[in-house]
Each structure stands twice: as C-alpha cells, then as structure tokens.
Amino acid sequence: MRVILLAAGLGTRLRPLTDQRPKCLMPVGGRPLLEIWLKRLTNAGFGPFLVNTHHLKDQVFDFVKNSEFRSQVELVEEPQLLGTAGTVRANLDFFQESDGMLLHADNYCLADLDQFQRAHENRTSGCVMTMMTFHTQTPSSCGVAEIDSDGVVTGFYEKVTNPPTSIANGAIYILARELLSEFPDVSDMSTEVLPRYIGSIQTHHISETLIDIGTPEAYAQACQLTPERGKQ
C-alpha cells in the first residue's frame, strides 16, 4: 500500500529546535522520526512513499538521498503549504486508484501497522476511511471522536472546550479508493474532510505509544523511550 508522509510543517510550537532542523528529522532514540517511520512501514510491507517538503527542505532531500529508502521515496516540494488535505488532492495520482495511507511524519507511533491495515480491510460496510485513535488525557487539545458500537465515527470535535470524549484522532489514516476518487477540494483533513464523512469513518483504537512531538514537553516524552524499549 502506498503512503503519503506529511513532512512540510514549520514546527512553530517546537521552536527553537525547529529553527535549524525540520520536525520530521528530529531524533528519537538517536534516529530521525522520518527514518523510524520509513523503517517501520517498510518492515510492515508498505510502500512506495511520497514525502512532501517545505520548511528546511534541503535537509529532507539530503536525508532521503543518503538513506536506504531513496529508491522508494518520491519527494514533492510545496513552495506554499497546501494543508493536509490539499497535499492529498495534489497527489491523488500517486495512489494509482488504490487504497492508500496518509500520516504525519512528526508523530512518534509504535502501533502495529499490520493490525491497522487488517482493521481497514475488515471495516464496516459503507466506511471510506479508517482512522487510528488512542486515549488522550488532554482531549481539549486534540481532535476527538464519538463512535458507535461498531467503532464508526458519529461525531468529531477539533480542539473544543469540554469535549464529550477522550478518544483522540491519531492523524493516521487509510483512505479507501472510493474516497480518493471523490476527494474534496479542501485544505485540512481534521476540520474539512472528517466532518464531511461522519458515519463513514471506521476507527482502529490502539494502546501502543502515539505522541505528537509538536511541543518541547511532548518531544522530551518521546525521547525518554529508547529504541530497545520502544521496539522501533
């Protein structure tokens, strides 16, 4: 299965660390996040990959060029940021009319990717997307989902006060070809795509580590996990 890894963000919340290094190349356990993702995805049988770039793009290009994954990665520069959904729409041909995965390359995630793909293959009839979810202790800082007994999203709330649930969107998706064939002309997944497909989004809930390293505190938390403990 083909995968788009979103890696173009400015990393403003993680400054000053991201003044000199793009967030997707921040090291965890001595390895850049992008390398961790590409290794885990390749080991799980995913690929090839498309990585979008913008902030400090030359560092991302150099990393890929000198990595073991260079033959599997297509790099796409965005002179102006397109947004999470805008990147998908601009690169729909990459998926070759098949299901595809979309993820944020600045998340540190140790979920079982084989299980995630199986959950998508066995999704509830009528669902055009599978979204990875996890339990959060800070639901007001996340996008959170209400789900029914089949794990299908019945409501979605993006960073609201007093959210009704602690089931958080992991921002890791498998998009069915049916969705990709009619993908909306919008820029943001969380605020523009997900609300359109309430009732048609399967969830796959995980208990493994999933950390958005977007703040110094979250990044420090991820760095406390060694490769041995994290089974990267």
N, C-alpha and C positions, 0 to 999 in steps of 0.2 A: 504494500500500500504506500502511495506517495504521501509525502509530508511537507507542509509549509511550516517553517520555524520563523516566527516573528522576532526580529532582532534589530529593528531600526530605531527603537525608542531612545530618547535623550537621557533617561535615567536621572531626571532632575531631583527626585527625592533622595537619591543616593550620593549626591554631591557632598564633598569634593572628590570622592573616589572616582566618579564617572567623568570628571573633567579631563582625565588623562587616559581612561580606558572605557570602552563600551561595556554596558552592563552585561551583555551576553558573554563577555570574556572575563568577567570577574571570577577569580579562582575559588573553588570549594574543595578542600582536601588536596590542594596543590594542582588541581586541574580546572581549566576554564569550563564554565557551565555549558557552553556550546559543544565542547568536546564530550562532556558527560552525556548530553542528550544524544549526540550522533552515535556514540558508542552503544548506549542502551537501546536506541531504536534499531541500529544495525543488528545487534545481537538478537533482537526480537523479530527480525525478518522484515522490517520496514525499509522503505526507500524506493527510489531515489528521493532527494531532498531539494527544496528551494528555500533559500535564506534571503530575506530582504535586509537591506542595509541603508544607513543614513548617517547617524552620529559616529564619527571616527571610523568611517567605512574602510579606510585603508588598512586598519588593523584587522578587521574581519576578513578582508580579502587576503591579507598575508597569512593569517591563521589557516584559512581553508587551503590556500595554495601549498602550504607546507605540512598539511595533515594527511593522514592515511585515508581520509574521506574525500579527497579532492575530486576524484572521478565520479563521485556520487552526488556532489553538491553543485547546484546552479545558484549563482549569486545574482541578485537583482537590486540595483541601486534605486532608491527613491529620492530624487532631488528635493521633492516636497513630500512630507509624510502623508500617506494615503489613509491611515487609520486601519484598524484590524480587519474590518470587513472590506475596506477599499483595496487592501492588498490581495485578498482572496479574489475579488472581482477582476482585478487587473491581471490575474494569473490563472484564470479558470482553465485555460488550455493545458496548463501543467498537469492537471488531474486526469487528462485523457478520457473524459466521460466515465470515470470510475469513482467509487468512494475514495475519500481522502482525509487525512488527519491535518488538523490545524492546532498549533500550540505556541505558547510564549516561551522563547528560548531563555528568558531570565527567571523562570521558575525552577526551583530545585525539587525534583519529583522522583520518588523511588517506587511508584506504583508498578504493579505487574501489567505490562503493556499487552501481553498475550491475553490476559483476562479482559482487559478493556476492549480489545478487538472482538473477542468472543461475545461480550455483552452487546456490542453493536450488531453483530451478526444475528443474535437472538432477540433483538429489540422488539418491543410491542408493535403490532401492525399499525401502520399509519405514521410512525415516527420517522422523521427525515434527518435526525441528528442524534448523536449520543454525546452527552456532556459528563465529564468526570466531576464528581463532587466530593467534598470532605467536610468534616465537622469543624467549625470555627468557634473560637472563644470570643471573637470580636466581630459579630455579624454586621454591625453598623458600618464597618469599614470594607465590606465585601459586597459582591452581588450574591444574593441568596435566593433559594428556590423552595417553593412549596411543591410537594409531589403527592401523587395518589398511591394506592396500594400496589400498582404495577411499576412504580418508580418513574412515572411520566410527570413532567412539569405542568402544574396547574396554575402557578403564579411565580412571577420573578420580580425581585426588588433590588435595584442597584444603589447601594450605599445610602440607605434611608435610615432615618431615626426610628428607633423601636421596631426593627424588622420582626416579622412574625415567625421566623425560623432561623436555625443556625446551620442549615445545610448550604454550604458555600459552593459557588461556581469555581472550579479549578482552572478555568480558561484553557482546557484541553478538550478538543472536540474531534469526533469523527463525523464528517459530513457525507450524507448519502448522495449518490449521483443525482437522485431526484431533486434534492435541494440545490445542488450545484448547477443543474440545468435551468433553474429559475431564480438564481441568486439575486437578491435585490440590489439596486443601485444606491447603496448607503455606505457610510464610512465606519461605523462602530458595531462590533458584534454584540456587546452587552446591552447597549441602550437602543439599538435599532433593529438588529436581527432577532435576538432571542424573544423580545416581546411579540414579534410577528408570528412566532411559531409555538406559542403556548398551546399545550395539548398535543404537540407533535415532537417533543424533545424527550428522549429516553435519558435517564440518569444512570451512572455507574458510580456507586459510592465506594470510596477507598478508606482504609485505616492507615495506610503507609504515609510516610512523610511527604508533604507537599508544602513548599514555602516559596512565597513571592519575595525575592530578596530586594525588593524595591526600597527598603529603608535600612539605615545602618543597623538598627536593632534586629531586623529580620535576617540581614546578611550575617551578622555575628552569630545568630542562632544556627544558620546553615553551616557556618564554618566550624561549629563545635562537633559536627558529625564527620568522623574520619571515613576514608574510603572503606576501611575494613568493617566498621560498624554499619555504614550506610549501604554496603554491598553494591557499590556503583558498577 
